Amino acid sequence: MTDIATAATETRPLAYTEPGACVHDYIELLKPRVMSLVVFSGLIGLVVAPGHIHPLLGFVTILCIALSAGGCGAVNMWYDRDIDAVMTRTRNRPLPQGRIEPGTALEFGGALIFAAVVLMWLAVNALAATLLAFAAAFYVFVYTMGLKRRTPQNIVIGGAAGAFPPIIAWAAVTGQVGVPSILLFFIIFFWTPPHFWALALYRNEDYRRAGVPMMPVVKGERRTKIEMLVYTLILFPLSLSPYFVGIGGPAYLIGAALLSGFFIFCAVAVLRDTTQRAAKRMFAYSIFYLTLLLTLLLAEHLAQPFLGMLI
Amino acid sequence: MNAADPLSDERRRRRRGRNLALFFALLAFVVLVYAITIVKIGAGYGP
């Protein structure tokens, strides 16, 4: 940790520099790409949950999930500013570049999380707000401050934070935590390790230099690739489960089987590949996979009334 | 602001951008809270 901090300080000045931040820098603090997937998975939880929520309150639910996720991103960038400065992928972020003061990023992130939880509580319900607060606390304290620099299981356990949105959205509609939302949680939870480790495989040097104990750094590429395959195998039956609890139809079942089957194929390709090409392909496919899987659920659910009219 | 200090112009431009963003964010928040209140009253929430 001290070595990392020293290396970071030597690489780039962390001091705030003129002419200060523009609005785009604050948007970057929110990690918009991560936020988009979080928002989308929350939207799925909202749509497939039984019951009705006023459209405005549904919008507030998604907004609160987005604000909280963004706030977590800002706090994460505040805490990780030393290692971000060392890594190629992150060294152009606003904090390592000195465009935003660290304290400002922390306040910005903290204020967003606080506002999101309070708004969720006042506008939606106490359970959704509690789950939102728990997910944010888990991401900040358990993942960012606790696990990320200590164990190769960092993104496995930390991945739980990113898997919460469907449960939160479901709770917003129904006022309780349902089994289908827990299954959606586990789909995202088991999707996270192969997704991040595919990235870590071809960014291995970056993580090694920053001292982040990602699986390929600590256990080696072979072990990482085997575990990625194991996770995709677990994901296969899990991805089909929404069909069996009634939130997915036959189109989803077929689509999920094909998508998950190809995910396993990608993991096998990564295992057999000695270059980084398969890992890059798998990383890209993992994003496509989750997006399409959730889109299938959404599309089928939205199409249901029309299908009902036809039959 | 003057030609001898070109950084000043950029700093002012960025600060104006931040202020405008904050203004619109606060405005949106006020409108949102108002709309939520109307929805809640309409749904018969509250004492």
Contacts between the chains, C-beta under 8 A, distances in Angstrom:
chain1	res1	chain2	res2	distance
A	18	B	7	5.5
A	18	B	11	6.3
A	19	B	7	5.4
A	19	B	10	4.3
A	19	B	11	4.0
A	19	B	14	5.8
A	20	B	11	5.8
A	20	B	14	5.3
A	20	B	15	6.8
A	21	B	14	6.7
A	21	B	18	7.0
A	22	B	14	4.7
A	22	B	17	5.5
A	22	B	18	7.3
A	23	B	17	4.9
A	23	B	18	6.1
A	23	B	20	8.0
A	23	B	21	4.6
A	26	B	18	7.6
A	26	B	21	7.4
A	54	B	39	5.4
A	54	B	43	6.9
A	56	B	35	5.8
A	56	B	36	6.7
A	56	B	39	5.2
A	57	B	36	7.3
A	57	B	39	6.5
A	60	B	32	7.1
A	60	B	36	6.5
A	63	B	32	7.9
A	122	B	36	7.6
A	123	B	36	4.7
A	123	B	40	7.8
